[in-house]
Amino acid sequence: MTDAVLVTGAFGLVGSSTVKRLSADGRQVVATDLDVPAHRKAAQQLPPGVEVRYADLTDPIEVDALIQGIAPAAIIHLAAVIPPFIYSRKSLAEKVNVGATASLLAAAEKLPKPPRFVQASSIAVYGARNPHTHPDPLTADTPLNPADVYGAHKAAAEKLVRASPLDWVILRLGGVLTVDPAAYMKLDNLYFEGLLPVDGRLQTVDVRDVARAFAAATTADAVGETLLIGGDDTHRLIQGDVAPAMAAAMGLVGGLPTGLKGDPNDDAAWFNTDWMDTSRAQEVLRHQHHSWPEMLIETANKAGARRHLLRVAAPLTKAIFTRRAAYFGRTEPYADPWGAIAAKWADPRPEEASQ
């Protein structure tokens, strides 16, 4: 048995930040992810002392060899296929999001001293959230009602974790953001953000605070708990304000089109976001360190001289993004996020609901 913490999905946004946090805390870290060129390159930037072991978590034999070879003290399971790309890759996503979770649990249970298992989940398990009919923030006890395949996968993975004899902690994440401007330059992500109801409620959180939460969850007195991970109250935002504020911080003032509001009379026509009661998570994990205003200031500082160039380009970018937006040319008054997702990628509903 080692004192190592195994981090799956180690080269994703949350994974890379979690590996850095654990390393900074003096923990022994083993990072695992698929063996692809991008990850090989990213591995060169890892902190000294971090061990990398490549593995395909959809292969139970590889998973068993990985776990037996490390015998970790804790596993932070972050590997996942997430929106919007999950919608066109449902079969692969289920193997990663559910099947790999089952394989990791089975392998860990065989160890002489089984590890603590920290599962990354999402508030997507609660399904669409109409703020007009659901005024209260989410809690760990709010009934689950997945509206899409991602929420269904996360709910299924949670069920597997709860049935395991391992010590476990489940963290349901809100809207994870970074102060790195480069992360927001992906057109598919901009398109996706633009199709969500602009008046939906969203609680964001700095990825570095998410990393603190996962690192703390490996040792905190929280075994058997489900904790909601969001930023402090400054992160309780409205969907349509988030991307424009980040864009403005980078210099792209007024550079994004305005989307559509959600239908207050249709609970199903909203997305999987809402505000959360994070008090218990903060009590045991002490993860909230970066406020929303501080994130915007840091984003602006990181953008540097590029802010001036983007400010000049803002009118042009708004014209381009407006024509490419999900609702361009529509006359309907309300957003249709699930219809827009289906038109762009594929039917977002869970397999059993889409048949």
N, C-alpha and C positions, 0 to 999 in steps of 0.2 A: 504494500500500500504506500503510495506517495502522498505528498501534500499538494499535489498538482490540482489545478482547476482546468478542466477541459472546456474549451469554448468552441461550439460548433457555429458554422456560418461566420467564421472569424474575420473574413475580409469584406463583409457587408458594412453598411453605415454604422449600425449598432455594434456589430461584432468587433470591428477594428477599434472603436472607441473603448469597448469593454476590455479588450486585451491590453490596451495602453493603461487603463485605470488599474487593472489588477497588477500589472508590472510596476506601476508607480507606487502601489501599495506594498511592494516587496513580495508579492505572491509568485509562486512557481506556476507558469502558464504554459499550457499546450494548446496551440491554435490548430483547428482543423477546418478544411473546406475542400472543394473540388480541386483537382490538379489541372489547372488551366493556365495559359500564359499570363493572364492578368493577375492571377493570384501569386504566381511565381515572382512577378515583378513587385507586387505589393509586399511580399514577404521580406524583401530586401530592406524595407523601411520599418520593420518591426523593432521594438526596443530590444536591446541586448539581453540574452538569456531566455527569450521566448522560443520555445520549441515548436516547429511546424510539422504536422503529420497530415498528409493529404489522404482523403478517403471519400468514397461515394456512399453516403448514408442511406441510399435506397437499396444497398446491397447488405443484407443481414450478416453475411460472412465477413465482409470488411468491417462492419460495425463491431462485431464480436471481437475481431482481432485488435481493433483500435482500443476498445475498452479493456480487454485483458492485458494488452501491452502497456497501458498507462496505469491502470488501477487508481483512478483519480479520487481525491477527497470530495470533489464536487464537480458537477456537470452543469454548465450554463448552455441550454439548448436554444440557439437563436436561428439556426438554419431554416429557411422558409422561402417559398415562392409567394410573393405579395402582389397586391393590386398595383397597377392595372394589368400587369402581364399574366397574372394567374388566370384571368378570364379566358384566354385563348390557349391555356396549357393546363386544363383541369386534371387530366390523368397524371401527368408528371407531378403536378402540385400536390395531389393526394398522396403520392408516394413519398414526397419530401415532407409535407406538413403533418401527415398522420402516420404513414408507414415507418418513416425514419424514427419518429418518436417512440413507436412501439418497439422497434429494434434496439434503440438505445436503452430503454427501460429494461428490456429482457436481458441484455448483456450486463447492465449494471447490477441487476438483482443476483447474478451468479457470483459476484465478487465476494471473497471472505468477509470483507468489511465494505458493505455497499455505500456508495457516495450519496451526498445530498443532490437532489435533482431540482434545478431551477428552470422552470418552463417559461418561455416567452409566449405570451398570448396577446390578445388585442381586444379593445372595446368593440370590435366588429362582431363579437359574440352576442351583443345586445341587439343588433340589427338596426334598421332605420329608426331615426329619432326625430320626431316632429316636435320642436320646442313649444309649439302652441298647445299640444295635448300632453306633453311630458315635461312639465316645468321644473321638476326636481332633478338635481345632478345624479349621475350614475353612482351606485354603490356596489360593493361586492355581492350584495344580495338582490340586486335588480334582476328580474327574470331574464333568461337568455332567450333570444328570438332571432337567430341569424337570418339575414336577408340575402346574403350572397355566399358563394362557395368558400370565400376566405373565412368568413365568420363561422361557417359550418365546419370547416377543417379545424379551426382553432378550438371550437367547442368539443369536437371529437378528440383532439389531442389532450385537452384538459381532462376529459373523462378517463382517458388511459392513465394519465398521471395520478389522478385521485384514487384509482383502483390499485395502484402499485404499493407494495410494502415499503418502498423507499421513503426516506424523509424528503418532503418536497415543498416547494414554494412556487406559486404561480403569479406572474406579474402580467397584468393586462395593460398594454401601452396605449397612450393617447396619440396625438399628432407629433411625431418625432421630427425635430428640425435641427439644422446645423448652421453655424455662422460662416461656413465655407461657400462663397458665392458660386463657385463652379458647380456645386451640387444642384443648382436650380436652372441650369441651362439646357436641360433635356426637354425636347419638344413634346414628347409623349406625356411627361409629367405635367407640363404646363397645360396641355389639352385636358388632361384628367382633372386638374384642379378647377379648370374653367367650367366644367359641366356640373359641378356640385352646387346645390342651392346656396346662394350668397348669404342668406340669413340663417343658415344652419349654425349650431353652436359647436365650437371646437376648443378643446383644451390642449394646447401645445406643450412641448417640453424639449429642452436642449438635450441633444444626444449625449453630451457629457454627463448630464444628470441621470439619464437613463443608464449609462455605464456605471455610475456610482450605485444606482439601485441594484443592478445585477451583482456587482461585486459584494455589496453589503448583504444581499440575500443568501450568499453562500455560507454565512456564519450567524446571521441575525436570529433572534429569538422569534421566529415566525414560521416554524414548521407547521405544515397543514393549512396555511393561510393563502388566500387569494387577495392580492394587493393591486390597487389602481395607481398607475404611474403617469403622473402629469406634472407640469410645472406648478409654481405657486399661483396665487389668485390673479396675478398680472397676465397669466397665460390663458385665462378664460376669455376667449375671443370669439368673433363672428367670422365664419368661413370667408366671406368676401373681403374681409379686411387684411387677411394674413398675407397672401401673395403680393398684393399691391404694396404693403408696408415693407416687405422684404425687398421687392423690386426697387422701391424708392430709396431704401438704404443703400442699395448698390448703385444708385444714380438714375435708375429708370423710372423717373417720376412721371406718373400718368401713362406709363408705357404698356399697360395691360388693359384689355377690354373688360367691361362690366358684365357679369353673368346675370342669371335670372333668379328670382326668389323661389322658395319652395311653396307648394300649395298647402295652405294651412288646413284645408279640409280633407287632405289625403295623407294618412300616416305612412303609406307605403312609398310615397314619392320623395323621400328624404334619404340621406346617406347615413352611414354608420359612425357618426360623430356626435359628441355631446360633452358637456362639462362633467367633471367627476369630483367626488369626495375623496381627496387624497390624504386626508388627515391621518389615517392609520398607517399608510405607507410611509409618510414623512416621520411619524413617530418612531417606527422601528428601523427605517433605512437611512433617514437623514440625507436624502439625495438632492433636495431642491436648493441649488446654489446660483442659478442663472435666471434672472428675471427676463421677461419679454423686452422691456426697454433696453436692458443691458445687451441683449442679443442683437437688437437693431443697431446699437452704437458699434458693437464689435464687428458686425457685418459691414458697416460703412467703412470702418477703419481698414478692414482687410481688402475691401474693393480698391482703396487707394485712388490713384490717378485715373483708373478706369471709370470712376463715377462721372467724371466730366464728359468723357466720350459717350457714355450711355445716356446721359442727360440730353445730349444733342440728338441722339438716335431715337429718343423716346417716341416722338410723333410717328416715325416710320414703323417702329416695332408695333405700336398700337394698331396701326392700319393693317399690318401683316397678320398679327395675331387675331384681330377681329374677323378677318375673312376666313381664317382657319379654325375659328372657334366652333364648338359643338352646336351652338344654337344660332349660328349665322343664317339670316334669311328666314328664321322662324317667326311666326306671328302669334304662337301660343304664349300666354302670359307667364307660365310657370316652368321651372326647371323639370326635366325628366331624366334624372341621373341614370337610372337603370336602362331606360330606352337608349340613351346616348352611349352608354357602355356597350350595350348589345350591338349597336350599329357600328361602333369603332372596332371592337374586339370580338366579343361573343356573348351569348346569353350568360349573365353573371350569376344566375341562380344555382343552387346546389343541384347536382345531377338528378336526384329524385324529384325535385320540383320542376325541372326543365323538360321532363319527358312527358 
